[in-house]
């Protein structure tokens, strides 16, 4: 797909408010999924996984949690099996948020943990993507809230203050925090 197509579809998702509008957008994603399902071309595989992930969000908005979870899982699988680990990690974060919103905290934590494991496997423990996944998992374990690490600012639960100050926890061992 051309970059303009991604933008257009994203705008359609954002603009869709009614059930019928969401179903129209969902049909566009289903067309992409079907058109790319037998391809081995990398861009097609990405497009199919991306369409599955977008479909998951729409299914969730339409009150179809089983279809949403299935679409998230299929998108993750497609990204993972085609060496698109970072993309799979982003969808795992969305799936974890989806699961937590439904009170499935253990499943959400397992999903965040799996994201961390797959990122470590690909990029090693010193990579910034791994640090972000660790921060997301730690925040969830402390608060039950799924966050995106790049948006994680002041957070008393995690001991993060403005500009890195740590809410008076300087003297405490990190394991105690």
Buried (B, 14 or more C-beta within 10 A) or exposed (E): BEEEEEEEBEEBBEEBEEEEBBEEBBEBBEEBBEBBEEEEEEEBBBBBBBBBBBBBBBBBBBEBBEBBBBBBBBBBBBBBEBEBBBBBBBBBBBBBBBBBEBEBBEBBBBBBBBBBEBBBEBBEEEEEBBEBBBBBBBBBBBEEEBBBBEEBEEBEBBBBBEEEEBBEBEEEEEEEB
